[in-house]
Amino acid sequence: MVSLPRWSFAIALGVALTRQTVAQDLCLPVQPPEPPVENATPVETPAANPDKTIVIEANSFDLSRDAPAELSNGLTIRYMGGTITAENATVSSDNLEALGSVTFTAPDVTVRGENAEGDATAETLEFSSASFDLPKRPARGSAEQVKLATAGYMSAANVLFTTCPVDNPSWELHARDIQFDTNAGLGTAHGVKLDFKGVPILYSPYFSFPIDDQRKSGFLIPNIGQRDRTGLDLSVPYYFNIAPNLDDTIQPRYMSKRGVQVRNEFRYLMPGTTGQLNFEYLPNDDETHETRRYVDLHQQTHFGDDWRLNVGIEDVSDDTYFEDLGRNLAVASQTHLNRFVDLTYYAPAWSLLTRVQDYQTLDSTLTADELPYQRQPQMVFAGRWLGPRIGFDAVTELVSFDRNVGVTGWRLDSTEEFSMRFARSGMYLTPAVAWRQTNYWLDQGTLAPTADSTLSRGLPIESIDTGMRFERETGESGRLQTLEPRMLYVHVPFVDQSQLPVFDTIVPDFNLIQLFRKYQFVGPDRVADTNQVSLGVTTRIIDANGAERLTATLGQTRYLEAQHVSLPGTTPNSANASDYVAEMSLDRQVWNVDLGFQWNSETDSTARAETRFEYRPQNDRLFGFGYRFRRDLLEQGDVSVVWPVTDKWRILGSYSYSFLEQQSLEQFVGWEYEACCWRFRAVGRRYVGRTGQQDSSITLQLELKGLSQKSQRERRPEELLDRGILGYRSVSQTDNNGL
């Protein structure tokens, strides 16, 4: 804020008649002023330390050798970035006294009071019966006494503090004393009483709060709710700003039906490393009479430009932890927790991955044979060499599979592929030939007595990938429409694979990504024999700025020969053609539509359908609905909305329904009121857990702006809705599970 050393100053006199400048250290005798010079320009007198110069402007003054300087009429004092305006003032070698109505203005604070006194020795400026404003927050207050000190410090006694406007003080903090540190962005108070709408809601002997947007330690917004499984649910997070690269949030949580749980979130950022450790602990669940805990560690480390270490470890004490103690459907419906450690090396033309991975299974309905295998370890080498026309690609994977039940052992899978790319403007042709070799070394103790522990399979794979791109201008200036046909031919001969174990191979959902894959299974334990042609066509409408406004694709695979390879317990694919798959995405900026459709031509029936519509005219409002259908598996719909009702009220809601089970999956409704200095939110949620049990909750939040660590930027609707609302994400986000 302001620093007041022993005074050295310059005085500028005169407004309309004359101007004269006198510069003198008041520790020395003051010489009589020179005769006034009409219309003279003020002269800047150099000083040994110009930052400590006080510049005083006044219309009248009284200077003598033996008494303090007396100044009045249009008085302003400028010092170290701040300006004091007063009716009268006296200045001596050690003190400044401003009388009457006094105002001090600086970038970080404005103080108004009756009389002010500056002490050059203590480097302070003290006001009585003062009010103050902190424009960067913004916030304001009043106090019996306000003292400004050097380096941005301010203290006040018997204080009223708020971020609300003068005409609507919704909340007020009363304190015996408050200290403000504008450099640290921190306020601390003693003897605190907090009123909201005139009702006391908090008493505390000590309280700290932010006065700018810097991170600081302190309480975050508490959450209070009521759930079927937890009863009264109250949590009060406390944030520790340990260092610029370290922070920790501890959250005591009281549940009337369960007891007291401690939740902790520790984040760290080191050179080349970023990570987060979450820990939850309930020492004695009043319902189950067991200790319950959850640990989640995620870390990424870069060793130079080439080596990377990724760690993801989750562990929970019991299978129903998330259903009992979680707060939404996405958390409660988890069936597996993934634990892995990855060490990866990246070179310009190749990479090497070493991984150790296992899972904790939470679904108690799975049998021992259905549990996933542990990879201890897994090593994957992948590379691409030669040039843009002739390419050589190699992928080799070595894995040790382990599990308590079933066949275990090692698998080595390697694919080497030569390809040639012929390309011209608007077209390409890429023939390729590959050899896929898979070898197994199985643990004899997990096999039948007569089974062979050493197995192998080798397959040649031929393919031709070709496509074209046609473009034309549409009626709108700069907008293009494309037509992009594509064909992929794949031939894989039949090899009997019935003796090979199945460690991690599955049949993926058929979609546009799978349409142009060479392998019908994900995983190397089975490679389907095939003689097939995949055909597809895509059209796009592209704006002049490159944004795609419309993307639509239609495709199908034709099988030229019957297939013989399948997974255990399933029959080989005998169809002449795959389902038709179609996807379309339409983006009109304020609204967009995503459609996905899969049609079985043999049964003339829909196999899969997905649609999502979102209308987002502004950042603070959203309306959307979705529909998902998988034959004999699911049929669900959902509606989501975030919409302001008035300038201060808005509603939040989502409803998800299963047409197959004829029941609601999740209901979410909330009301949010936002005033200039506080925000209140009430949210009700009801959802069906993984085991089919229903759970309901009501959550209340009250945020007093200026006393919390919440960011003041506008929340996006998806940040409010995406906390476990099923199906909110776009259907166009498809995972590629290929190797």
N, C-alpha and C positions, 0 to 999 in steps of 0.2 A: 504493500500500500504506500506508506510514506515513511521517510526517515528524517529525523530532525536533529542534526548535529549542532554544535555551537554556530551561531548565526554569522554568515556573511551574506550581504544582500545588495540588491540594486533597487532604487526607488524611482519610478516614473511619475512625474507630476504634470497636472494640467489636463484639461479635457478639450475645451473649446477655445481657451485663451492662449495659454502657453504650455510648452512641454519642456521638462528639464530632467536630466538623469544624474543621480548622485550614486556612486558606488563606494562603499566604505565598510571596513570591518568595525563593528560597534565596540569591539574591545579596545579600540584606539580612540583618541579624541576626534570628534567630528568637526570638520572645518565648516565655517558658515557657507551657505549655498552661494553659488555665483549668481549675479543678476540674471533674471529670466531673459531668455532669448525667444522671441516670438517665432512660432512655427518651426522650432528646431526639431531635428530628428533625434530620438533617443540614441545614446551611445552605449554600446556593449563593452563593459569593462572586463578585461581578462581576469581570471582568478586562478589560484594554484590548483583548485579542484572545482571545476565548473559544475559538477553534479551536485555539490552542496550549496550552491548559490540560491538564495531566496530572492525572487523578483516581486516587488511590491508596487502596485499602482494605486494612487489615491488622488483626490482633487484638492485636499488640504492636509497640512502636516504642521507639526511643531517639533523642531529639533533643537536641542541644547547640549552643552558639553556635559552637564551633570545629571540629566534626567533622561528616562527612556523616551524614545521617539513616539509621538502621538500622531495617529493618522485617522482620517475619517473621509466621508463623502466619496462614494463610488470605489470603495476599497476592495481590492483583490490581491491575494497573496499566492504566487505560484512557486511550488517547491517539489522537486523529485516526482514529477508526473501528476501531482495533485494540485487543486486550486481551492483556496479558502476565500469565501466572500463574507463580509461582515459590515456592520454599521460603523464600528469604531475599533481601533486596535492600538495597543502599546507594545513596542518592541525594545528589549534591552539585550545585553550581551548573552544572557542565558535563557530568557523567557520571552514568550509571545503570548499576549492576552488579547483575545478577540471578544468584543462585547456586543450585546444585542442579539439579533437573529443571525446565527452563524451557519454556514454550509461548507462542507468539505466534499469535493468531488474528485474521484480517481477512477481509472478503468474498472477496478474491482469493487468499489464501494462508494456510496454516497451517504454522508452523515449530516443531519440537521439538528441544531440544538440552540439552547439559550446560553450563550457564553461558551468559550473554549479557551483552554490554556495549554501552551506548548512548553515543554521542558527540553532544552537543548542538551543538557547533560544526560538525562534519561532517554532522550530521543523518543518522546511520546507527545501525543496531542489528545487532550482529554476534554470531553463534552459533558454537560449536565442537561438532564431532561431532554434526551435526544431521540430521534428516530433515524433509522438507517435502511438502505436498500442495497441488495447484492444483485446487480443487474445480470450477471452471467448465469444465475440459477434459473429464473429470477426469484428473489425472496425479499422479505422486508420485515421490519420489527421496530420495537420501541424499547427504551430502557431509561432508568434513572440516571445511569452514567455509562458513557461509551469512551473507551480509551483505544487510540490508534498507536501502534508501536512499529518499529522498524521491520523491514523484510516481510510485509504483508500480514501482520498479526493485528487482531482486533479483539477486545474483550468488552463485555457489557454486564451490568449488574441489574437485578430485578427486571428480567427481559420478557417480552412477548415476541414470539417469532412465528412466521407463517409464510407460505408461498401463495396464499390466496389474495385476491384483490381486496382493496380497502372496503368496498361496498358489500362484499360477500365473504366474510372470514369463516369458511366452513370448518376449518381446524386451526387451532392455535396451540403453540407450545409455550408454556410458562416455565421459567427457570430462575433459580436464585442467581446464577451467573452462567455466561456462555463465553467460550473462546472460539474465535474464527481464525483459521490458518488458510488464507487464500492460495498460498503456494501448494500446500498439500491437499487443498480442496476438502477440508475437514472442519466440522464444527463439533465441539464437545460442550456438554451442559451438566450442571449439578442442581439437585433439588428440582426435579422435572415433574410437571403435571401436563398431560396431553388431553386437550378437549376436542371432541368432534361433535359438531352441531350443538355446542353448549353442554355436552355430557362428558364428564371425565372418563377416559378409557384407559389411562395408563399413569401410574406413579412410579418414579424411579429415582434413586439417589444419583445415578450417573447415566448419561445418554450421549451417543455420538451419531452423527448424520453427515451425509455429503452436502457440500455447497457448490459443487460443479460436477462435471461428468467423469472425473477421474475415479478409478476403482479405489475402494476403501473398505476396511473391515466394518462390519455392523450387521444388524438384523435385516433380513429380506422380508418380503411380504409373507405373512403367515397364511396357512390354509386351514380352514375349519370345515368339516363335513360330517355326514352321517351315512354309514354304509351298513348293509345287512350283515356282512361278515366281520366287520370291525367295530360296529357301534359308533359312538362319537369318535371322530377321527380328526385330531388336531396336531399340526406340525408347525414349528417355528424355526426356519432356517437361519443360521448365522454364518456370515461370509468372512473368511480370514484372507486379507490381502497380504500374503506373506512376503512376496517380492514381486518385481515386474514379471518374472517368469514362473512364479509359483502362487497358487491359491488353493484354498480348501473351504468347502462348505459342509458344515455339520448340521444335521437336521434331527433334533429330537422329535419323536412322533408318539403321541399318546392315543391309544385305542382302548376304549372302555371295555370291549370284549376280549382283547388280546393282551394288553399290557403296554409297556413303554419300549419302543424300538428306537435304535440309533441308526441313522443313515448318514453316510459320509461320502463326499465327492472330492477327490484330490486331483488337481491338474498340474502338469509340469511341462516346461518348455526349456530344453537344454540345447546347446549347439549340436545340431543334427538329430535331435531326439524330441519327440512330442508324445505325451501319454496322458492317460486318465485312469485312476483307480477308484472304483465305487465299492463301498462296503456297507452292508446292512446287517444288523444284529438285533435279535429279539431273545433275551436271555431265558424267558420262560413264558411260553404262550399259555394264557389262561384257559384256552379252549382245548389245545392238544397236550398241554403240560410237557412240551418239548422245547429245547433250544433251537431256534431257527435262524438261518443266516444266508447271505448271498454275497458273492465276491465277483467282481467284473474288472478285469485289467485289459486295457488296450494300449499298445505302444508301437511307435514307428521310429526307427533309427536309421540314419544314413551314414555309412562309413565312406567318406569321400563321395565320388560321383558314381561308383560302381556297385558297392555293397549296400544291401538294405536288410534290415531285420524287422519283421512284423510279428507282434505277439498279441494273441487274443485268448484270454483265459476266463471262462465263466464257470462258476460252481455254486450250486444251491443245495440246501440241506435236505430237501424233501420234494416229492413230485407235485404237491399241491401248494407250494409256497406262493407262486404267482397268482393262483386263483384266490387264495385266502388274503394275501397282502398286497397284490397288485391293484391298480386303479383303473384299468381299461381292458378292452377285449383283446387288443393286440398283444399285451403282456400276458394275459391269462391264458391265451390259446397256444402258447409255445409248447412244442413237443420235444425239442432237442436243444441242447446248449453246445455250441461248437467251441472246442479248445484246440489251439494250434500255435506253433512257433515256426515261422518261415524265415529262412536265410536265402537271399537271392543275390546273384551276381549278374550284372548287365554289361555285356560287351557290345561293340558296334554291330556285330553280325550274329551273336548268339547270347543265350542266357542260361543260367543254371539255378534251379530251385531245389532247396533241401527243406523238407517239412516233416514235422511230427504233429500228428492230429488224432484226436479222439472226440467222442461225443458223450454228453450226459443225457440219457433218455428220460423224459418226464412222463411219457404216455405209458401208464401201467398196463394198458390193454395189449401192447405189443408183446409177442412171444420172444423167447431167447433167439430163435432163428431169424427174427425180423429186425434185430438190433443192428445198427451199422457197425462196420469193422473199424478198428483202429489202424491208422497208418503209422508204423513205427520202424523205420522212417519211410518217407517218400522222396525220391529224387527225380527231377525232370530236367532234361537237357533239350533245348530247342535252338535251332539255328537256321539261317537262310544265307546262302552264298551265291556266287557267280554274279550275273548281271541282270538288267531289266528284261532282257529277251529270253535268256536261258537261266533258269533258276534251279537250285537244289535246296530242298527243304528237308530237315530232319528233326524228328521229335522222338526222344527216348525216355521212357519212364521205368524206374525200378522201385517197387513197393514191397514192404513186408506187411502182410495183413494179419491181424491178431484179434481173437474174440474168444470168449469162454466156451461158446458152443459152435460147432460146425468146423468145416475145413479151414485150415490156416496155412500160411506159407508165403513164399516170394513169387512175384510176377515181374517179368521183364517184357515190356512192350515197346517195339521200335518201328517207326515208319520213316522210310526214305523215299522222297518223291522228286523226279525230274519233270520239269515243265518248260514249255516254250510259249512265249507270248508274242502274237502277231497283232499289231495295233495300227489302225489308221484313224483319221479324224471321224469320230462318231461310231466306231466299231472296234471289236476286239475278238480274238480267237485264241484260246489257251488249251492245247492238248497236254495231258500229263499222264505219266505212268508211275506207279508206286509199288513198293513191297512192304507189307505189314507182317512183322514177325513177332509172335508172342510165345514166351516160354514160362513154364511154371515149375517151381521146386517146392513141393508140398510137404508138410509135416506128416510123417508116416503115422504118428499116433492119432491123428485126426481122420484117417482114412479107413476104409474097409480093408480087411487083411489082404485081399487079392488085388487091391487097387494100385495103380502105378503112381508113384510120387513124382515122376518127371514127365511132363507133358509139353507139347509144343504145337504150334499152328503157324503156317505161312500162307499168305494170300497175295496174289498180284491184283492190283487195282488200276483200271484204266478209266480215264475221264476226259471229256471235252466240254469246256465252258466257253460259251460265245454269247455276245450281246451287241446291241446297236442302240444308238441314241439319236432320235430325230427331234428337231426344235423348230418352233414357229412363233412368230410374234402374234400376240392376241390383240384385241381391239384397244386395250389400254396401253398407253405409252410406256415403253421399257419393260413390259411384262412378257414373259416367255411361257410357252407350254411345251412340255417334252413328252415324247412317247418312247419308252425304253423296253423293247422286248428282250428276253433272255432265255437261253436254253442250256441245260446241263445234262450231259449224258454220262452215266456211270455203269461200269460193268465189274462185278465181283463174282468169281466162280464159287461153286458150292464146295465146302469142306465140312465134313462131319465134326461138330464141336460139342456134341452131347456129353463127352467125358470131362470137359473143362469146367472148373468151378465158377461160380458167379460171386464175385466179391463186391463190386460196386457198379454194375451195369444195369441200366433201366431203359424203359421205352419213354421217350420224352413226348410231351404234347406236340401235336402236329400244327405247325404254324409256318409263316413265311421264312423264318430262319431255318427251320427243319427242312423246308421244301428244297433249299439249295445246299444242303449238307450231303456229303458223300456217304455218310454212315447213318443207318436208321436207328441204331442204339447209341446211347451215351455211355461210354465205358468200353474197354477192349475185350471183355470176357466173351462177347458175342459180336461177330461181324456178319451181318445178313448178306447172303448171296442175292445178287440182284442184277437185272439187266433193264435199266430204266431210263426214261427221259423226263426231266422236269421242265415244264414250260411256265413262263410267267411274263406279265407285262405290267409296267408301271407308268403312270402319267403324273406329271407335276405341273403346277402353275407357280412360277417364281417371279417375285417382284423385282424391280430394278435394283433394290438394295440387297438382293440375294435371299430374302426371306421366302420360305416355301408356304404359300397360302393353301395349297391343296396337294395332297399326295394320296394316290390310290393305286392299289396293286391287286392283281388277280392271278392265281396260279394253280397248277395241278401237276401231279406226277403220274405218268403212264408206265405200267409195269409190262415189259415185253415177255417175261417168263414168270412162271410160278416160283415162289420162294419156299425154302425148306428149313432155314435156320430160325429158331425162336428161343425165347427164354424158357426155363423150366416151368411147367404148368400152364403154358400158353400154346396156342396153335400158330403155325406159320401163316404169314400173310398170303392169301390166295386171290386177292382182288386184282382186277385188271387195271385199276386206277385208284389213286388216293382220293381223299375228299378234296373238293374245291375249297380253297382258302382265299379270303378277300379281306383287305384292310383299307380303311380310308381315314385320313386326318384332314380336317378343314379348320383353318385358323383365320379368323376374321378380326383379330386383335381383341375386341371386346367380348367375343364369344368364340368357342371352338367346339368341335365335335370329333370324337374318335369312335370308329366303328370297326368291329372285327366279326367275321362270319365264316363258318365252316359248314359245308354242305356235303352230305353223303349221297352221291349220285346213284348208288346201287339200291339204297332203301328210300330214296327221295325224302330224306328227313334232315333236319338241322342237327348237327353234332355239337356245335359250339356257337355261341353268340355273345358278343360283348358290345356295349355302347356306353359312351360317357359324353355328357353335354355340360359345358360350363359357360356361364354368362358372368363376366367380370367388367362392368362398365367403369368402375373406379377401384382404387386400391383398397377401399374400406368396405366393399360390398361384393358378394359372390352368391350365385345361385347355380346349383348343379344337380344332376341326377344321373344314375347309372343303373345298368342292368347286366347281369352275368348269367349265362346258361351253359351247363355242361350236361349232356344227356346222361341220365341215370346217376348223376353225381351231385349237381347243385343247380339251383335256380334262385337267384337273389336279386333284389333291387334296393337302391338307397337314394335318398334325397338329402342334400346339404344346403344350408343357407347361412349367410352372414349378411345382415342388411340393417342399415340405420333406419329407425322409425322416426326419430326427430334428430335435432342437432346433437343431442346428448345421449339418447337411448339407441341401442341396437340389439338385435336378437341374433343368437347363434343357435343352430340346430342341425341335427342329422338323424335320419331314421333309416335303419337297415332291416330288411324283411326277407325271410326264406320262404319262397312259395312251395318248396319241396316239403319242408317240415310244417308249413303253415303256422309259423310263429315269428315273432320279432327277434332279431339277433342283437340289435343294439338301438337304444333310444337315447338321444343326447339333445338337451335343450338348455339354453342359457340366456340370461338377460344381462346386459352390460350397460351401466350408466357411467358416463365420463364427464366430469366437470373440469373446470380449469385447473383445479389443484388437488383433485382426488378422483378415484375410480373405484366402482363397486361392481362385482360380478357374482352372479349366482348361477350355478350349473347343476343340473340334474342328469343322471346317467343310469341306465338300466341295460344290462347285457347278459348274454348266455355264455357261460364258460365252456372250457373244453369238454368237461364231463356232462354238460347239459344243464347244470344248475344255474339258476339266475341270481344276479347280484344287483343291488340298487345302491346309489350313492347320491348325496346332495353336498355340494361344495360351495363355500362362500369365500370371497376374497375382497378385502378392502385395502386399497393402495392410497396412501397419502403422499402425493408427489412432493418430492423434496426431502422425504424421510426414508426413502427406500433406494435400493441399488438398481431398480429396474431402469432400463433404457427408456428415454422419453420419445424415441422414434415410434412412428405409427406401426402397430402390429399388422402384419398381413393376415388375411383370413385363413390361409392354409396353416399358419403357425398355431391357430386356435383349434382348427378342425383335425389336424393330422396327428393328434395324440391318441391313436388307437382306433380311429373310425374306419371300419372295414370298407375297402374299395375306394377310398378317396383318391388314391393315385391314379394317374391316367392308365388306361388299358394299353396304351402304346408302349409302355415301359416293360419290355420283355427281357428276361434274363437268358443269356446264352450259356448253357451248361456244358458246352463242348470242351474238349481238352485243349 
